[in-house]
Amino acid sequence: MLYSLGKWFEEANKKIKNKNLQVSISKSLFIELALNAGFTKKQKRTLYKNLETLGKKKLISYKNKELELTKKGNKLFLEIKNDLKPYIQVYKKLKEKNPNSYTRKVQTVFK
C-alpha cells in the first residue's frame, strides 16, 4: 500500500509543473483507485485497515481528509523504490523491445 500511494503521488505530481502545488487524495479515492487500477485484489475494508496500520506506524498522515506520506513514510517508499528499480528496468527493457533482439541466436527446442 505504501509503495502504491507513494508512486501515485510521484506520478501525479509530475503532471504539475508549478512547485507550489501538490496533488492530494482522500482515503476513499485512493482505495477506489487501487481497486480500479488492479493494484490489489483485497476488499475495501481490508484496504482501509491497511491504511490505518500505516497511519499507526506513522508512515502516512491524514490531514484535512487527505492522505500524505510522512518523512518516515517517504523515506521507506524511496527505499522500496530503489530495491525494486532493477526489476522494473528489466521489465521495461523486455517490454519495449523483442527479447530475442538482444542476442544473435536464440535456440528453440521441442518439448
N, C-alpha and C positions, 0 to 999 in steps of 0.2 A: 504494500500500500504506500509506504513512504517513497519508494522509487517512482511509482506511478504518479503520485502527487508532485514530487519534485520535478520529474520530467515534463509533466503538463505545464507547470509554472515556467520552466525553462523555455519550452517551445512557444507558449502563448506570449511570453514577454519578448521573444524575438520579433514578433509582429509589431511591437510598439517601438517606434524609433526614439520617442521622447523619453529621456532617462527619468523625468519627474513623475512619470506614470508607471503603474504596475497593475497587472491583472489580479483579480481575486475571484474566488469561487466558494460557494456555500457547501456545507456537508452534503446536502441533498442533491445539488447539481453535480458534485464530484462523483457521488455514488451512481447517479444516473449515467454519467459519462463512462465510468468504469464498466458498468453493465452493458451499455450500448456499444462500446468500443470492443468489448470482449476481453478486457484486461483480466477479468476474473469470472468464475462461474459460481461464486458464492452468492448467498441470498442477501437482500438488503440489510436485514437486521444484523447479520454477521459483519457486514462491512461497517455499519455504524459502530459496532463493538470494537472492531479493529481500529477505527479512528479514535475511539475513546481510549483505547490502550496506548496508542501513540501519544495522545494528549497527556495521559498519566505519566508516561516516560519522558515528558517534556520535549518531545521531538516535533510536535506541532502545537499551535495555539489556535484558539477560536476567539477572534475579536470582531465585534460588530457583525456577528453572524457569518463571518468569513474565515476560511482556513488560511493559515500561513505556517511556513516552516520556521522553527526557532533556529537560533545559531547552531545548537547541538544537532537538530534535525537536518539542517543544511549540510553540516559537516559530514554526517553519516550518509546522506544522499550522495555527496561527492565521492566518498569512499566506495560506495556501492557502484556508482557510475564508472569509476576508474577500474574496479575489479571486473566489470562486465565489458569494458571497452574492447579488449582483444577479441572477444567472442562476437561482438556486434560488428567489428571490422571484417571478420571472416565472413559473416553472413552477408554483409553488404557487397563485398567483392564477388562472392559466388552468385549473388542475385543480379549484379549489374553486367556480368559477362559470363558467357558459357564456360563452365568449369573445365571443359576439355581444351579450351583455347590456351590455357596456361602451360600445357605440355606439348611436346612434339607428337608423341604417340600415346594412345590410350589402348590398352589391351582389353578385349572382351572375351569372356569365356561362357560356355554353355553350362547351365546348372540343371 
